[in-house]
Each structure stands twice: as structure tokens, then as C-alpha cells.
Amino acid sequence: MAVQPLPFETQIFELEKKIEELRQMSELSGESLAKEIESLEKKLSQVKVNIYKSLTPQQKVMVARHPNRPYTLDFIKYIFEDFVELHGDRLFRDDPAIVCGFAKFDGEPVTIIGHQKGKNTKDNIYRNFGMAHPEGYRKALRIFMLAEKFKRPIITFVDTPGAYPGIEAEERGQAEAIARNLKEMAGLSVPMITVITGEGGSGGALAIAMGNRVLMLEHAVYAVISPEGCASILWKDASYSGKAAEALKLTAQDLFKLKVIDEIIKEPVGGAHRDHLETAKNVKIAIKKHLRELKGMSSDKLFEDRYNKYRAIGVFAEVK
């Protein structure tokens, strides 16, 4: 899979290009250049570490939006077995921006719901860039209710710029669909784990994200609005998006401190888009740990656990 360079990755791609050139030269000439290649690979590894350990919030937004980042169907492929996709909200149509279904997780039946972006332009148009219409959220609600009926744990994957803001979505009740999901998720009696894998944008993310445990990939972002949208409102200029990203506290590290999320899942050096398999392994370990804990709770305890989690979010100080 070709990895597209981000603006701050120039040094990484220059080193990768040199390594590839040396490999080709070695093959053509028959001369061993193993020492030179090994030296550059060590340098490349260190450069990746140095760049990715000091990313700004705006740079993390770029990583979270990377088109090669793993999406819900990728995680399903690497983590689950026997996935059966379910379609349609039984009211209007099927929405490809949200993928739902049943699968097995280490042999145990579970429910999966997640946003799905496209891998190319044609696929992105089909998936509406991961921005769901009301019928997408109503499809998710239908699957939430099936999970409740059959007592299956729910695992959701969040990666969306936000709910689709078009006129037709508003006409079909976008706000009501999101609000209804929040209400029903709050009352679930089965374990629910949410993983923020890329962008967690506004109500479009929240509509499938009210888990007992909310986990977040290291370079994912989660906020009430995009930095560009925030900058356009506050400064009337989208070029202030970097300043907005700082103010929004949208990184996994900020949100962990604020107790909005429960765990930061480590990504491979250079970001999840560079190694889907290792990312999926890390996500599986985290899900397994939290699912084991939640499965030991009664239905009443799960409800209470979820209630207390969301009551405890945020920090404030009283000034006398």
C-alpha cells in the first residue's frame, strides 16, 4: 500500500527514497550495500520516533485523516472472525457510511458498528466520506437493539468528520436520529466498548460512541467540531485552524487527562497508516482487556458504570 507523505514527513520520505535507491543499486550491480542500508534504516527509525513524539495538535489532525489509515472493515478483517454484515434501517434505505453486523471475537459472539470511509475517490463517494445520514444512525440503532435482545457485547469504531450536514439529511431528521441513539445507548444493559480510530467529529461520532469504555488510538482526534470549522466561527478565517486545534484539546493525550477517554492505544512508529496489522493487534489487546472487565458486571452494574463515567467527565474549579 503506497503511503502518501504528510507535510511534516519530508525527511522520512527522503530517507525511504535513498534506502530504496540503494536496494535497487545493489540488485543491479550485485554489490552488497547492506551496511549502508542498515545505517540509513536505523536513522530512518530514529527520525520517525523524533517526529511522531512531538506532533502538534494540527499535525495529529493530519495523521488522523490520512487516507491510508485503517478503517472499520480493516479492523474487522484483522480482529474478528465470521463477520456477517447487516443492512438497512427498515425505514428508508441502507447507509454505506456505517457498517454493522455480528461477528466473533476470540470465539465469542459480539456486535460491531463503525463508520466506514472509502479507499479511493469512487469508494469515498459511495461511503459519503464516512459521513452518515439519519438512516445510518437508525441502522446502528436497530443493531444496538438486536445486541440488547441477544445479550451480545457491542464494539464500535469511530472515524468520521461528522454527521452529513446536507438538506436531505436534515429533512429526514438528522438531529433526532443522533439524539435517539444517545438516549438508547445510555440505557443498554450489555457491555459497550468504543474505539476512536481516526476522526471523532461532533454528534456524528457521539451517535455510536457512548461506550462503557472509550479507547482512542494514539494519533486520533475527538472534538465537538473540526479545527477548520471552529476557526471559521471564532476568527472568521479557517487559516487559524492550528490555533483552534490547540484550543479544542482534541488529542488523545488531552482527552485522557480530562477523563473523556479511558485508554490511549499505541500506534506503530510513523502512525497507524504505516502498519495496519500491528495497529489491529494493539486494538485487539485493548478491547480484550476491557471486555473481560465489563463482562464481569451485571446489567444493573453496567448501566451504573456508564452513568458514572459520563457524569465524571470534565474538570472545573471554584473561584472564591
DRENPA-779895 format. One record per atom (N, C-alpha, C): residue in one letter; x, y, z. Coordinates in steps of 0.05 Angstrom, whole numbers, padded with zeros to 5 digits, always signed. Example, Ala and Ser with C-alpha at 12.3 -4.5 7.8 and 13.67 -1.06 7.14 Angstrom:
BEGIN
a+00264-00114+00156/a+00246-00090+00156/a+00264-00066+00156/s+00257-00045+00142/s+00273-00021+00143/s+00258+00001+00157/
REM end
This chain:
BEGIN
m+00017-00024+00000/m+00000+00000+00000/m+00018+00025+00000/a+00015+00042-00020/a+00031+00067-00021/a+00022+00087+00000/v+00041+00097+00015/v+00035+00115+00037/v+00040+00144+00027/q+00019+00160+00029/q+00022+00188+00019/q+00036+00205+00041/p+00055+00222+00032/p+00070+00238+00052/p+00053+00261+00063/l+00057+00266+00089/l+00045+00289+00102/l+00066+00312+00101/p+00057+00337+00104/p+00076+00360+00101/p+00100+00359+00119/f+00097+00347+00143/f+00120+00346+00162/f+00137+00321+00160/e+00131+00304+00140/e+00145+00279+00137/e+00166+00279+00115/t+00175+00302+00106/t+00194+00305+00084/t+00219+00289+00089/q+00230+00291+00113/q+00255+00277+00119/q+00251+00247+00118/i+00229+00238+00128/i+00223+00209+00128/i+00223+00198+00099/f+00209+00212+00081/f+00207+00203+00054/f+00233+00205+00038/e+00249+00225+00045/e+00275+00227+00032/e+00293+00203+00040/l+00292+00195+00065/l+00308+00172+00074/l+00297+00146+00062/e+00271+00144+00061/e+00259+00120+00049/e+00267+00117+00019/k+00267+00140+00006/k+00275+00140-00023/k+00304+00132-00026/k+00322+00142-00009/k+00350+00135-00010/k+00354+00105-00005/i+00340+00094+00014/i+00342+00065+00021/i+00333+00048-00003/e+00311+00056-00016/e+00301+00042-00039/e+00320+00043-00062/e+00332+00067-00066/e+00352+00070-00088/e+00376+00052-00083/l+00385+00051-00058/l+00409+00034-00052/l+00402+00004-00056/r+00378-00004-00050/r+00369-00032-00054/r+00369-00039-00084/q+00359-00021-00100/q+00358-00025-00129/q+00386-00025-00141/m+00403-00008-00131/m+00431-00007-00140/m+00446-00032-00133/s+00440-00043-00109/s+00453-00068-00100/s+00444-00091-00118/e+00419-00092-00125/e+00408-00113-00142/e+00420-00112-00170/l+00422-00088-00181/l+00432-00085-00208/l+00462-00090-00211/s+00477-00081-00190/s+00506-00084-00192/s+00516-00110-00180/g+00500-00123-00163/g+00509-00147-00150/g+00527-00141-00127/e+00532-00116-00121/e+00549-00108-00099/e+00532-00105-00073/s+00542-00116-00051/s+00527-00114-00026/s+00530-00086-00014/l+00507-00074-00008/l+00506-00048+00005/l+00491-00050+00031/a+00493-00074+00043/a+00477-00079+00068/a+00484-00060+00090/k+00510-00054+00094/k+00517-00036+00116/k+00506-00008+00113/e+00508+00002+00088/e+00497+00029+00083/e+00467+00029+00087/i+00453+00008+00077/i+00424+00006+00080/i+00416+00005+00110/e+00431-00012+00125/e+00425-00015+00154/e+00429+00011+00168/s+00450+00025+00161/s+00455+00051+00174/s+00432+00071+00169/l+00423+00072+00144/l+00401+00090+00138/l+00374+00082+00151/e+00370+00055+00153/e+00346+00045+00165/e+00345+00053+00195/k+00368+00052+00208/k+00369+00060+00236/k+00363+00090+00239/k+00375+00105+00221/k+00370+00134+00221/k+00340+00140+00216/l+00328+00126+00197/l+00300+00129+00190/l+00282+00123+00214/s+00288+00102+00228/s+00273+00094+00252/s+00274+00116+00273/q+00297+00127+00277/q+00300+00149+00297/q+00286+00174+00289/v+00287+00180+00263/v+00274+00204+00253/v+00244+00202+00257/k+00232+00178+00251/k+00204+00174+00255/k+00196+00178+00284/v+00212+00167+00302/v+00207+00170+00331/v+00207+00199+00339/n+00228+00214+00330/n+00231+00242+00337/n+00207+00259+00327/i+00199+00254+00302/i+00177+00269+00291/i+00151+00263+00304/y+00145+00237+00308/y+00118+00230+00318/y+00115+00233+00348/k+00137+00236+00363/k+00133+00240+00391/k+00128+00270+00398/s+00131+00287+00378/s+00128+00316+00383/s+00108+00329+00363/l+00088+00314+00355/l+00068+00325+00336/l+00051+00346+00350/t+00045+00367+00336/t+00026+00387+00346/t-00002+00377+00342/p-00022+00389+00356/p-00050+00381+00352/p-00058+00382+00322/q-00050+00403+00308/q-00057+00405+00280/q-00045+00383+00263/q-00020+00375+00269/q-00007+00353+00255/q-00021+00326+00262/k-00030+00323+00286/k-00045+00299+00294/k-00071+00297+00278/v-00084+00320+00272/v-00108+00320+00256/v-00101+00309+00228/m-00078+00318+00217/m-00070+00308+00191/m-00066+00278+00191/v-00053+00267+00212/v-00048+00238+00214/v-00075+00224+00217/a-00093+00234+00233/a-00119+00222+00237/a-00135+00220+00211/r-00131+00239+00193/r-00145+00240+00168/r-00131+00226+00145/h-00108+00214+00151/h-00092+00202+00129/h-00109+00181+00114/p-00109+00182+00087/p-00126+00164+00072/p-00118+00135+00073/n-00094+00129+00082/n-00085+00101+00085/n-00090+00090+00113/r-00102+00105+00130/r-00107+00096+00157/r-00127+00073+00157/p-00125+00054+00175/p-00144+00031+00175/p-00172+00040+00183/y-00192+00030+00170/y-00220+00036+00175/y-00234+00012+00188/t-00260+00014+00193/t-00275-00007+00207/t-00272-00034+00193/l-00275-00035+00167/l-00273-00061+00153/l-00245-00074+00155/d-00224-00056+00158/d-00197-00066+00162/d-00195-00079+00190/f-00206-00066+00210/f-00204-00077+00237/f-00220-00103+00239/i-00243-00104+00225/i-00259-00128+00225/i-00243-00151+00213/k-00229-00146+00191/k-00213-00167+00178/k-00191-00178+00196/y-00178-00160+00211/y-00155-00169+00227/y-00162-00178+00255/i-00184-00170+00266/i-00190-00175+00294/i-00212-00196+00298/f-00232-00197+00280/f-00256-00213+00285/f-00257-00236+00265/e-00275-00255+00272/e-00280-00278+00254/e-00310-00279+00247/d-00316-00291+00225/d-00344-00298+00217/d-00362-00273+00217/f-00352-00251+00206/f-00368-00227+00206/f-00391-00229+00186/v-00415-00223+00195/v-00439-00222+00178/v-00450-00194+00179/e-00449-00180+00156/e-00459-00152+00155/e-00489-00151+00153/l-00501-00132+00167/l-00530-00127+00167/l-00535-00100+00154/h-00555-00098+00137/h-00560-00074+00122/h-00587-00062+00128/g-00589-00036+00124/g-00615-00022+00125/g-00626-00015+00152/d-00642+00007+00153/d-00654+00016+00178/d-00683+00008+00180/r-00693-00006+00160/r-00721-00015+00158/r-00741+00008+00157/l-00731+00032+00150/l-00748+00055+00148/l-00744+00070+00121/f-00719+00072+00112/f-00713+00087+00087/f-00694+00072+00069/r-00669+00068+00077/r-00650+00054+00060/r-00626+00045+00076/d-00607+00033+00062/d-00582+00026+00075/d-00563+00049+00071/d-00546+00055+00092/d-00527+00076+00090/d-00499+00064+00092/p-00483+00064+00069/p-00457+00052+00069/p-00436+00066+00087/a-00442+00090+00097/a-00423+00105+00114/a-00421+00092+00141/i-00440+00074+00148/i-00438+00059+00173/i-00440+00029+00167/v-00422+00014+00178/v-00421-00015+00175/v-00430-00028+00201/c-00449-00046+00199/c-00459-00060+00223/c-00460-00090+00219/g-00459-00105+00240/g-00462-00134+00237/g-00454-00149+00262/f-00455-00176+00260/f-00447-00194+00281/f-00422-00208+00273/a-00405-00214+00293/a-00380-00229+00288/a-00372-00244+00313/k-00349-00257+00312/k-00338-00270+00336/k-00311-00257+00343/f-00308-00253+00369/f-00283-00242+00379/f-00271-00262+00398/d-00249-00275+00389/d-00238-00298+00404/d-00259-00319+00410/g-00276-00324+00390/g-00296-00345+00393/g-00322-00336+00406/e-00323-00312+00416/e-00348-00302+00430/e-00364-00284+00411/p-00390-00288+00409/p-00407-00271+00392/p-00407-00242+00402/v-00402-00223+00383/v-00403-00195+00390/v-00418-00179+00368/t-00424-00155+00374/t-00437-00137+00355/t-00417-00115+00347/i-00416-00109+00321/i-00397-00089+00311/i-00412-00067+00296/i-00406-00042+00303/i-00417-00019+00289/i-00394+00001+00284/g-00391+00012+00260/g-00370+00031+00256/g-00373+00048+00231/h-00361+00071+00231/h-00360+00088+00208/h-00342+00076+00187/q-00347+00080+00162/q-00330+00070+00140/q-00326+00091+00119/k-00300+00099+00116/k-00292+00117+00095/k-00284+00100+00071/g-00280+00113+00048/g-00271+00099+00024/g-00241+00099+00021/k-00232+00080+00005/k-00203+00077+00000/k-00194+00093-00025/n-00213+00101-00041/n-00207+00117-00065/n-00231+00136-00070/t-00229+00152-00091/t-00250+00172-00096/t-00277+00159-00101/k-00278+00138-00117/k-00304+00125-00123/k-00316+00113-00097/d-00299+00100-00081/d-00308+00088-00056/d-00317+00109-00036/n-00302+00131-00036/n-00309+00153-00017/n-00336+00165-00024/i-00342+00167-00049/i-00368+00178-00058/i-00390+00159-00049/y-00385+00133-00052/y-00404+00112-00044/y-00408+00113-00014/r-00386+00116+00001/r-00388+00117+00031/r-00394+00145+00042/n-00396+00164+00024/n-00401+00192+00032/n-00380+00202+00052/f-00355+00194+00047/f-00332+00202+00063/f-00336+00196+00093/g-00351+00175+00099/g-00355+00168+00127/g-00375+00185+00141/m-00390+00202+00127/m-00410+00220+00140/m-00437+00208+00136/a-00449+00198+00158/a-00474+00184+00157/a-00498+00202+00155/h-00519+00192+00141/h-00545+00204+00140/h-00561+00193+00164/p-00585+00204+00169/p-00602+00194+00191/p-00606+00163+00190/e-00610+00153+00166/e-00615+00124+00163/e-00591+00108+00172/g-00567+00120+00170/g-00543+00106+00180/g-00544+00102+00210/y-00552+00124+00224/y-00555+00123+00253/y-00578+00106+00262/r-00599+00106+00246/r-00622+00088+00252/r-00616+00059+00247/k-00599+00054+00227/k-00589+00027+00224/k-00572+00018+00248/a-00555+00036+00257/a-00539+00030+00281/a-00557+00025+00305/l-00579+00041+00308/l-00597+00037+00330/l-00611+00010+00328/r-00618+00001+00304/r-00631-00025+00301/r-00612-00047+00310/i-00586-00044+00304/i-00567-00064+00312/i-00561-00063+00342/f-00561-00038+00354/f-00559-00036+00383/f-00581-00052+00397/m-00605-00050+00386/m-00628-00063+00398/m-00626-00094+00395/l-00615-00103+00372/l-00611-00131+00368/l-00590-00142+00388/a-00569-00126+00392/a-00548-00134+00411/a-00560-00136+00439/e-00577-00117+00446/e-00591-00118+00472/e-00609-00143+00475/k-00623-00149+00453/k-00641-00172+00454/k-00626-00198+00457/f-00604-00201+00443/f-00589-00226+00444/f-00566-00225+00464/k-00563-00203+00479/k-00543-00201+00501/k-00515-00204+00490/r-00510-00190+00468/r-00483-00191+00456/r-00468-00165+00461/p-00443-00166+00470/p-00427-00142+00474/p-00425-00126+00448/i-00423-00099+00451/i-00422-00081+00428/i-00394-00069+00426/i-00382-00069+00402/i-00357-00055+00398/i-00361-00036+00374/t-00356-00010+00379/t-00359+00009+00358/t-00333+00022+00350/f-00330+00029+00324/f-00306+00042+00314/f-00314+00069+00302/v-00302+00090+00313/v-00310+00117+00305/v-00289+00130+00287/d-00297+00139+00264/d-00279+00153+00246/d-00295+00169+00226/t-00303+00193+00233/t-00320+00209+00215/t-00314+00239+00219/p-00315+00255+00198/p-00313+00284+00201/p-00337+00295+00216/g-00360+00280+00215/g-00385+00289+00228/g-00408+00277+00213/a-00432+00280+00224/a-00456+00272+00211/a-00460+00289+00185/y-00471+00277+00164/y-00475+00291+00139/y-00494+00315+00144/p-00485+00340+00136/p-00500+00364+00141/p-00518+00373+00119/g-00523+00356+00099/g-00540+00364+00076/g-00569+00368+00082/i-00583+00382+00064/i-00611+00388+00068/i-00628+00363+00071/e-00622+00343+00054/e-00638+00318+00055/e-00635+00304+00082/a-00611+00306+00094/a-00606+00293+00120/a-00623+00307+00141/e-00624+00334+00140/e-00640+00349+00159/e-00670+00343+00155/e-00678+00341+00130/e-00706+00335+00124/e-00714+00308+00136/r-00695+00289+00137/r-00702+00262+00147/r-00696+00259+00177/g-00689+00281+00190/g-00687+00281+00219/g-00660+00273+00230/q-00639+00287+00221/q-00611+00280+00229/q-00608+00284+00260/a-00617+00306+00270/a-00613+00312+00299/a-00629+00292+00316/e-00653+00286+00307/e-00669+00266+00323/e-00656+00239+00323/a-00645+00231+00300/a-00633+00204+00299/a-00609+00202+00318/i-00593+00223+00319/i-00569+00224+00337/i-00578+00224+00366/a-00598+00241+00372/a-00608+00243+00399/a-00620+00217+00409/r-00635+00203+00391/r-00647+00178+00398/r-00626+00157+00404/n-00604+00157+00388/n-00583+00138+00393/n-00570+00142+00421/l-00565+00168+00427/l-00554+00174+00453/l-00571+00165+00476/k-00597+00169+00474/k-00616+00160+00494/k-00616+00130+00498/e-00616+00116+00475/e-00617+00087+00477/e-00591+00074+00486/m-00568+00086+00477/m-00542+00076+00485/m-00539+00079+00515/a-00549+00100+00527/a-00547+00105+00555/a-00560+00083+00572/g-00581+00071+00561/g-00595+00051+00576/g-00589+00022+00569/l-00568+00017+00553/l-00561-00010+00545/l-00552-00027+00570/s-00559-00052+00570/s-00552-00069+00592/s-00530-00089+00584/v-00518-00084+00561/v-00495-00101+00552/v-00470-00085+00551/p-00447-00098+00553/p-00421-00083+00552/p-00418-00069+00525/m-00408-00044+00526/m-00403-00029+00501/m-00375-00016+00502/i-00359-00022+00482/i-00332-00010+00480/i-00331+00006+00455/t-00322+00030+00457/t-00318+00048+00433/t-00289+00053+00429/v-00280+00051+00403/v-00252+00057+00396/v-00252+00080+00376/i-00240+00103+00383/i-00237+00125+00364/i-00212+00119+00348/t-00215+00114+00322/t-00193+00104+00306/t-00180+00126+00288/g-00196+00147+00282/g-00186+00169+00265/g-00197+00195+00274/e-00216+00205+00259/e-00230+00230+00267/e-00255+00223+00283/g-00258+00236+00306/g-00283+00234+00321/g-00297+00261+00319/g-00314+00265+00300/g-00325+00291+00294/g-00353+00295+00305/s-00356+00312+00325/s-00382+00322+00334/s-00403+00301+00340/g-00428+00308+00335/g-00450+00289+00341/g-00450+00264+00323/g-00438+00267+00300/g-00435+00244+00282/g-00419+00222+00294/a-00399+00229+00311/a-00383+00209+00325/a-00398+00200+00350/l-00409+00219+00365/l-00423+00212+00390/l-00446+00192+00387/a-00458+00193+00363/a-00482+00177+00358/a-00477+00147+00360/i-00451+00138+00359/i-00445+00110+00363/i-00423+00106+00384/a-00419+00126+00401/a-00395+00127+00417/a-00399+00127+00448/m-00423+00121+00457/m-00428+00123+00486/m-00422+00097+00500/g-00397+00089+00498/g-00388+00063+00509/g-00383+00065+00539/n-00384+00041+00552/n-00374+00039+00580/n-00345+00046+00581/r-00331+00039+00560/r-00302+00046+00558/r-00298+00059+00530/v-00285+00082+00530/v-00278+00095+00505/v-00248+00095+00502/l-00238+00081+00481/l-00209+00078+00476/l-00203+00095+00452/m-00178+00103+00449/m-00170+00121+00427/m-00142+00115+00418/l-00140+00113+00391/l-00113+00109+00380/l-00096+00134+00386/e-00070+00130+00388/e-00051+00150+00397/e-00052+00176+00381/h-00057+00174+00355/h-00057+00199+00338/h-00085+00205+00327/a-00105+00194+00339/a-00133+00200+00332/a-00141+00227+00345/v-00163+00238+00336/v-00173+00263+00347/v-00203+00261+00353/y-00213+00276+00372/y-00241+00274+00381/y-00250+00301+00391/a-00269+00313+00377/a-00277+00341+00385/a-00305+00347+00376/v-00315+00369+00387/v-00343+00377+00382/v-00345+00389+00354/i-00323+00397+00342/i-00323+00410+00316/i-00295+00407+00304/s-00293+00408+00278/s-00266+00407+00265/s-00251+00433+00270/p-00224+00432+00270/p-00209+00457+00275/p-00216+00479+00254/e-00220+00470+00229/e-00227+00490+00208/e-00254+00503+00214/g-00273+00487+00222/g-00300+00498+00229/g-00299+00516+00252/c-00284+00508+00273/c-00280+00525+00297/c-00267+00552+00290/a-00246+00551+00273/a-00232+00575+00265/a-00250+00593+00249/s-00267+00582+00232/s-00285+00598+00215/s-00306+00612+00232/i-00314+00600+00254/i-00334+00612+00272/i-00321+00633+00290/l-00299+00626+00303/l-00287+00644+00323/l-00270+00666+00311/w-00255+00660+00290/w-00237+00680+00278/w-00246+00688+00249/k-00267+00677+00240/k-00277+00682+00213/k-00257+00676+00191/d-00239+00657+00198/d-00217+00651+00180/d-00207+00623+00185/a-00210+00605+00166/a-00203+00577+00170/a-00173+00573+00173/s-00157+00593+00165/s-00128+00591+00167/s-00118+00590+00196/y-00136+00596+00215/y-00129+00595+00243/y-00135+00567+00254/s-00137+00547+00237/s-00143+00520+00246/s-00123+00509+00266/g-00098+00516+00263/g-00077+00507+00281/g-00082+00517+00309/k-00089+00543+00311/k-00096+00554+00337/k-00121+00541+00349/a-00140+00536+00332/a-00165+00523+00341/a-00159+00495+00351/a-00142+00480+00337/a-00135+00453+00345/a-00123+00452+00373/e-00106+00472+00379/e-00095+00475+00405/e-00116+00479+00426/a-00135+00497+00420/a-00155+00505+00440/a-00176+00483+00444/l-00181+00466+00424/l-00202+00446+00426/l-00195+00423+00444/k-00169+00419+00450/k-00160+00396+00466/k-00170+00370+00454/l-00165+00366+00429/l-00176+00344+00414/l-00158+00319+00412/t-00134+00320+00423/t-00116+00297+00421/t-00122+00276+00442/a-00113+00252+00437/a-00118+00230+00456/a-00105+00237+00483/q-00082+00250+00482/q-00068+00256+00507/q-00083+00277+00524/d-00094+00297+00511/d-00111+00317+00525/d-00136+00304+00536/l-00149+00288+00520/l-00175+00276+00528/l-00172+00256+00550/f-00149+00242+00551/f-00143+00224+00573/f-00141+00239+00600/k-00127+00262+00599/k-00124+00278+00623/k-00151+00289+00633/l-00169+00294+00613/l-00196+00305+00620/l-00216+00283+00627/k-00207+00257+00626/k-00224+00234+00632/k-00247+00230+00612/v-00243+00241+00588/v-00263+00236+00567/v-00259+00208+00556/i-00234+00199+00554/i-00228+00172+00545/i-00215+00156+00567/d-00214+00129+00564/d-00204+00112+00585/d-00177+00100+00579/e-00169+00099+00554/e-00142+00088+00548/e-00133+00099+00521/i-00107+00104+00519/i-00094+00111+00493/i-00081+00086+00482/i-00088+00078+00458/i-00077+00054+00445/i-00053+00062+00428/k-00030+00051+00433/k-00006+00058+00419/k-00007+00051+00390/e+00003+00069+00373/e+00005+00063+00344/e+00033+00056+00336/p+00037+00042+00314/p+00064+00037+00304/p+00079+00063+00300/v+00105+00062+00301/v+00121+00086+00296/v+00116+00096+00268/g+00108+00122+00266/g+00101+00133+00240/g+00071+00133+00234/g+00055+00123+00253/g+00026+00124+00250/g+00013+00098+00241/a-00013+00095+00247/a-00028+00071+00241/a-00029+00066+00211/h-00027+00087+00194/h-00028+00083+00165/h-00004+00068+00154/r+00017+00065+00170/r+00041+00051+00161/r+00041+00021+00167/d+00024+00013+00185/d+00023-00016+00193/d-00005-00022+00204/h-00023-00031+00187/h-00050-00038+00195/h-00050-00062+00215/l-00033-00082+00209/l-00034-00106+00225/l-00025-00101+00254/e-00003-00086+00257/e+00006-00080+00285/e-00015-00063+00299/t-00027-00044+00285/t-00047-00027+00297/t-00070-00044+00307/a-00079-00063+00290/a-00102-00080+00297/a-00095-00098+00321/k-00070-00108+00322/k-00062-00124+00345/k-00064-00108+00371/n-00055-00083+00370/n-00056-00066+00394/n-00085-00060+00402/v-00102-00056+00382/v-00131-00051+00387/v-00144-00076+00399/k-00137-00099+00389/k-00149-00124+00399/k-00141-00128+00428/i-00116-00123+00435/i-00107-00127+00463/i-00123-00109+00482/a-00127-00084+00473/a-00142-00065+00490/a-00171-00073+00493/i-00184-00080+00471/i-00212-00089+00472/i-00215-00113+00490/k-00197-00132+00487/k-00198-00157+00503/k-00197-00151+00533/k-00178-00133+00540/k-00175-00126+00569/k-00200-00114+00580/h-00211-00094+00566/h-00235-00080+00577/h-00260-00097+00575/l-00262-00114+00555/l-00286-00131+00552/l-00286-00152+00575/r-00263-00162+00582/r-00261-00181+00604/r-00272-00168+00630/e-00264-00144+00635/e-00273-00129+00659/e-00303-00124+00658/l-00313-00115+00635/l-00342-00108+00633/l-00360-00133+00635/k-00350-00155+00624/k-00367-00180+00624/k-00372-00190+00653/g-00355-00182+00671/g-00359-00190+00699/g-00380-00173+00714/m-00391-00153+00700/m-00411-00136+00713/m-00440-00145+00706/s-00458-00142+00725/s-00486-00147+00720/s-00498-00125+00702/s-00522-00129+00692/s-00535-00109+00675/s-00539-00083+00690/d-00547-00085+00715/d-00550-00060+00731/d-00524-00046+00735/k-00503-00062+00740/k-00477-00050+00744/k-00466-00037+00719/l-00471-00049+00696/l-00462-00037+00671/l-00476-00010+00666/f-00502-00009+00672/f-00517+00016+00669/f-00505+00037+00688/e-00500+00029+00713/e-00489+00048+00733/e-00461+00057+00725/d-00445+00038+00715/d-00418+00044+00706/d-00418+00065+00684/r-00436+00062+00665/r-00438+00081+00643/r-00447+00108+00652/y-00467+00108+00670/y-00477+00133+00682/y-00455+00149+00696/n-00440+00135+00713/n-00419+00148+00729/n-00397+00158+00711/k-00391+00143+00690/k-00369+00151+00672/k-00375+00179+00660/y-00399+00182+00649/y-00406+00207+00636/y-00412+00230+00655/r-00419+00224+00680/r-00423+00244+00700/r-00396+00255+00709/a-00375+00239+00707/a-00349+00246+00717/a-00331+00261+00697/i-00341+00264+00672/i-00325+00277+00652/i-00322+00307+00657/g-00298+00317+00652/g-00293+00346+00654/g-00280+00354+00681/v-00269+00377+00680/v-00255+00389+00703/v-00264+00417+00707/f-00269+00425+00732/f-00276+00453+00737/f-00263+00462+00763/a-00261+00488+00767/a-00250+00499+00791/a-00269+00521+00802/e-00273+00521+00828/e-00290+00542+00840/e-00272+00564+00849/v-00279+00588+00842/v-00263+00612+00849/v-00279+00627+00871/k-00266+00630+00894/k-00279+00644+00917/k-00274+00674+00916/
REM end
